[in-house]
């Protein structure tokens, strides 16, 4: 099959791709208002290879929505309907999954792992996304070439950074995001607000980079809000939208002349982008201004719709005939992912480990907090274990309960403060078919296992300062239970993080659940007198199982001093355990329950991530 090709700085050639869209309409049914909100209103046009097309318009005009529709990345939500037709090189898209593979998409937010360097980030993307037929050395060379072509050589060994850690600049972050997406040499590149958040110089550098990519034969479409004049001069074509309607679609160089022709001349020495955005915006400051600007917008829309379709806005006949069938639609793909499962796991495990080891704040804070609270708790209950008086019983139980509570809180929040944000990066990478969910999830769980050092350290310091049972078996059983409780809480944090849409929601969900688990731990309410309707809660509380196990380990067989008569004292630790209603909850039983909880919670977290993946809606042809 013949292919129309263009020069490609990555080596070889780039397939020329023309995308035509016809009568695209995106409508959201609003249940509360009982009305339909039109986001895109029967839009038609063409974007061609070797040209940089900019989607412009006021806020809420529909430019990002149009970009997502063209990229096949409109998120599926209730009440949203999409109709129309998209053709690639003259043929309707049949296989949307294959189409998305063919296209690269750079989102507005540059979400990257902040402890990795620029080279490590791009090299990892190359190892995961480039074809299996490429050798390790060829992948390294491809990553090196991309780094050089996008002007990232000076910062290649600098970490990405974030709000709290100094790293590369905003423009460099954007170019790293672009580098990741163009590694595969895609013929189509979509960018959402490619200059948002950048200063004018960095914005121009990013726009210049995109222009150079387009000159290599790619089809590049970018939404952009209000570019400076030097950036506007880089655009080949512009699509101007306002309130979902198209007011101009054609060469950027002819835009000012078109509006002048229909009676809206641009003042001298004016930025064309500022001029057109002011022209098509609706002024809501007063009813009079709104009426006036809406009348002007209606006139502009009507004049554009009445214009005959120029020849250069139609698909290039050479591209259409040269690609009489869309290979990505017709040819089956042998592998769903470019990298095998074990290789994915190895690469993702290395990234997760590197992320943890380099995050000094994430390591030092739990270390110092563990040392501080363990020492404080140990000093507060110093040698309590050796004290067998009646007054010491409360101290023993208080120390064991606080030890149990600390494991749950630190375990849950160690995951909860990180994973909800990390999840967005993972979802984006999975949408690009970089890897599957199972190797990521397993690598994440395995990389977290060294964190069990913290509950062991806490338990050990408290154990010997408080002088609990000086028995090797009792010590190891207590330490094992603390580490399992920590892992159970971490698994619960993983589940909440997988389900919650944001960090704030995750924290809001976790806190009340944690308080319920504390309430039914056996310390604040005697399990024997809990109402039958609520009795089941104690059995799903991980704090209860840890507390019950270490109470049985530490108080079982202990005989207390009783100088005031048997009726006024607790003679043995077993008697006190019976009073709490947790007799019989041995180390073995609690061990089995917590192991079961860990497996169940991690399965639910994995299942939640799989079920809550991003789903796309594709256009249905209007009848």
Protein Blocks (a to p, Z undefined) as FASTA:
>chain_A
ZZdddddfkgpjddddddddehiacddddfklopacdfbgciaddddehiacddeddehi
lmmmmmmmmnopaccdehiaceddddeehiacfblmlmmmmpccddfblcddfkbcfklm
mmmmmmmmmcfkbcfklmmmmmmmmmmmnopmmmmmpcfbiaklccddfklmmmmmmmmm
mmnopabdcdehklgoiafklmmmmmmmmmmmmmnopacddddfbdcfklmmmpmbdcdd
eehiafbdcdfklmmmmmmmnopacdehiafklmmmmmmpccfkbmklmmmmmmmmmmmm
mmmmmpccdfklpccfklmmmmmbcfklmmccfbfbfbdfklmmmmmmmmmmmmmmmmmm
lmmmmmmmmmmmmmmmmmmmgoklmpccfklmmmmmmmmmmmmmmmmmmmmmmmmmmmmm
mmmmmmmmmmnomacfklmmmmmmmmmmmmmmmmmmmmmmmmmmnopafdfklmmmmmmm
mmmmmmmmmmmmmmmmmmpmbfklmmmmmmmmmmmmmmmnommpcfklgcfklmmmmmmm
mklmmmmmmmmmmmgopacddfebjklccfbfklmmmmnopghiafklmmmmmmmmmmmm
mmmmmmmmmmmpccdddddddZZ
